[in-house]
Amino acid sequence: MILAAGCFAKSSPRFHQALLNNRFIGADLRRWESERTMLRVTKIRATWVIVVMFSLSIAILYDSHWLQLMLIGVAAILLFFLWRVPEQKPKLN
């Protein structure tokens, strides 16, 4: 979604605003644009989505071992970069 927001920021301000105002992902995208950080809970959710979706894809490709290995590699790279994103500092009241 970060990539989509970045692309729409240049090509379609209307769709960019629609993403920023989305009730599910809008706050995370606005945080990314302003601070370049993510919440830990967002990272955990994204990790689960990546693991589940790639696992389903790997299970469907049970005959092609090289495609399974490629998917495992892509998932590992995604997770590596996801967890390198800085986390938002806790705000003290």
C-alpha positions in Angstrom: 0.0 0.0 0.0 3.0 2.3 0.6 4.1 1.8 -3.0 0.5 2.5 -4.3 0.3 5.7 -2.2 3.6 6.8 -3.6 2.6 6.2 -7.1 -0.8 7.8 -6.7 0.8 10.9 -5.0 2.4 11.6 -8.4 -0.2 10.4 -10.8 -3.6 10.9 -9.2 -4.1 13.1 -6.1 -7.7 12.0 -5.9 -6.7 8.3 -5.4 -3.9 9.3 -3.1 -6.3 11.1 -0.9 -8.7 8.1 -1.0 -5.9 5.9 0.3 -4.9 8.3 3.0 -8.6 8.6 4.1 -9.2 4.8 4.1 -10.3 3.7 7.6 -8.2 0.5 7.6 -4.9 1.7 6.2 -5.1 5.5 6.1 -3.5 6.1 9.5 -0.5 3.9 8.7 0.0 5.5 5.3 -0.2 9.0 6.8 2.3 8.0 9.5 4.6 6.6 6.8 4.4 9.8 4.8 5.1 12.1 7.8 7.6 10.1 9.9 8.8 7.2 7.7 7.9 4.8 10.6 5.5 1.9 11.3 3.8 0.6 14.4 5.0 -2.8 15.7 1.4 -4.1 15.4 1.4 -3.1 11.7 4.6 -5.0 11.1 3.2 -8.0 12.9 0.0 -7.9 10.8 2.0 -7.5 7.6 4.2 -10.4 8.6 1.1 -12.7 9.1 -0.3 -11.6 5.7 3.0 -12.4 4.0 3.4 -15.7 5.7 -0.1 -16.9 5.1 -0.3 -15.8 1.4 3.1 -17.1 0.5 2.4 -20.4 2.3 -0.9 -20.8 0.3 1.0 -20.0 -2.9 3.7 -22.6 -2.0 1.1 -25.2 -1.2 -0.6 -24.7 -4.5 2.7 -25.2 -6.4 3.4 -28.6 -4.8 5.0 -30.0 -8.1 7.4 -27.2 -8.8 10.1 -27.1 -6.2 12.1 -24.3 -7.8 9.1 -22.1 -7.8 8.5 -22.9 -4.1 12.1 -22.0 -3.3 11.8 -18.8 -5.3 8.6 -17.9 -3.3 10.4 -18.7 0.0 13.3 -16.4 -1.1 10.9 -13.5 -2.0 9.0 -13.9 1.3 12.3 -13.8 3.2 13.5 -10.7 1.4 10.1 -9.0 2.0 10.2 -9.8 5.7 13.8 -8.7 6.0 13.0 -5.2 4.6 9.7 -5.0 6.5 11.5 -5.5 9.9 14.2 -3.0 9.0 11.7 -0.2 8.8 12.0 2.0 12.0 9.2 1.7 14.6 7.4 4.7 15.9 8.7 5.9 19.2 6.1 5.5 22.1 4.5 8.9 22.9 4.8 9.9 26.5 1.7 11.6 28.0 
